[in-house]
Amino acid sequence: MKVLHSPHTPDGITTPAQGLDLSPRNKLLLEAGVLMGVLLLLIFVFPAVLSGFRLNLLGRFLALSIVALGIDLIWGYTGMLSLGQGVFFALGGYALGMHLSLQLPDGRIPEFFSLYGVTELPWFWRPFYSFSFTAIAIFLIPALVASALGYLVVRNRIRGVYFSILTQATTIIFFNFFNGQQRLINGTNGLTSFTTLFDLNINSAEMRFAIYVATILFVALAYVLCRYLTSGLFGRILVAIRDDEPRVRFSGYDPTGFKVLVFAVAAGLAGIAGALFTLQTGIISPNAMSVPFSIEMVIWVAVGGRSSLIGAVIGAVLVNFAKSLLSESFPEIWLFFQGGLFLLVVMVLPDGLVGWVRTQGRQLWIIFQLWRRRLAKTSLA
Amino acid sequence: MLTAAPIATRQILQIQDLTVSFDGFKALNGLNFSLDEGELRVVIGPNGAGKTTLLDVLTGKVRPTKGCVLFKGKDLTKLKEHQISVLGIGRKFQTPRIYQNLNPRENLELSLNPHKEVFPTLFGRRDLRDKVDALLETIHLVHKDRIPAGLLSHGEKQWLEIGMVIAQDPDLLLLDECVAGMTDKETEATGELIQSLAKNHTILVIEHDMVFVRQIARKVTVLHQGALLCEGSFEEVKNDPRVIEVYLGSHKRG
């Protein structure tokens, strides 16, 4: 028999082996409490103890964790391994990047256009003068692109590794297209040298902190959204689709709508992540659509633990901190480390760190309890 | 179109001249078959007779090459799997196909959900607890309702899947070798369950286990090489020289 996909059972289930035996309602309250605690910690404590540089990194990585949440939703829960989330990330990044590039006195157009002899703003730039339009576009454009792509692919019952290959091919197409469009979006150089948002200097300390806090709030929102989608009957159906999609049809469900919806949500989340990341790094270029970056995103989720939302966030933050620490001191070694990480996950931690804690951690805890009891007995004797 | 009008009872399923060919091999070859509403029918036949292919056509898994399948007057050959399921045909697979990472309770809820489109599923409010509890009782899984279904024993999985099919409240239940791998006691209990279900469902059972067939059968259909060989009561079929020939023949070859 196929071994269970993961030791994870969706919320509300307590097995006898678990120490905490709470009702579903209390569990939810506990989770909300922990979430609030982490938010307060991130907003009030971390800024006090971390240097400005590290705090900025943390903000960026938290932005990346929003993509990871989306990947967890479609891969960990629904079994759709997308190797193209970078596309949606970049679309969100570009949407905000265009708005930021347009923070100019009346009548002027972004400077790079003059390099290519363009004197008039291309038509599709115009709506991005409006912040409301941009804010909606950041989520909606990636979501619509994903819906169209997802519908065509999923409707034709393309799944598993073929789905992954198609998403990767999409990434290459988008990458090449954006790279080639100098006259429209500055091609391979991307959009950069942003200065203001809402007429405020985005590089001021206050604004940076505000962006950091906004990022945290968006992570929390994304978490709650994914949590909502993965719990309840809807979430069970996602898991059922992951484990045995043809069977789901015989249960009376058409998996197409479910898969397209979560794929679109994951893309929208990637767009938000891309926008927040762009805001903090000050650049968005076609590199965000490169194949390796999209694969890295999957590695974050694999390391943290798919089919556990918290694992996706932890994976994204930890792997990226490891990357930045290692590449600061040993620039050459990072790729080897990344390869090693991937091997480690495949060989030793198939369910990631959180999955490991769930299974092995519980066993270690039991062993520890037994050992303590034995110790107590011997000391009595 | 079909011309033979039902006389006494309404026919729920009518199959005419059904042919399914896989690269020239005819798994079903001009099959004619019908079921009355409320009937409990057992279909037997040697390996390769086309029993499972028949169920595949009835559930939309396989498109027929030729022929006509009417269920409650609707042509099934044009519908997708989930549409057929919603229309009222439920299938229990040969090897139990349950959702291993969901517990029995969740497996049943998923099947019970009355509105199976995306948004009603996401936002709809439903209280299925009582129905789930009753079903768990029926399939004897009350005390294992919160462990992942993948950890159940083989027989329990078979029962869970029968429960899932019942949960869909179909008009026609298709049971494909549902006692395979069960102990004698479990088999007998399953037989009783099927008998009680037969009171208000139409049931089509595919079976190999002759003891079990004798226990539940009212009318038996024998398939051979994709076509109907004979039909009748268990005793009639058992003593039919063609049936003996087909079964012994296949034994000699096997």
Interface residues (C-beta under 8 A of the other chain):
Chain A: M1 K2 L4 H5 S6 H8 T9 P10 I13 T14 T15 L229 L233 F234 R236 I237 V239 A240 D243 D244 P246 R247 R249 F250 S251 G252 Y253 D254 G257 F258 L261
Chain B: T59 G60 K61 K80 E81 H82 S85 V86 G90 R91 F93 R97 Y99 Q100 N101 L102 N103 E106 E109 L110 S111 N113 K116 E117 V118 T121 L122 R126 R146 I147 P148 G150 L151 M164 Q168
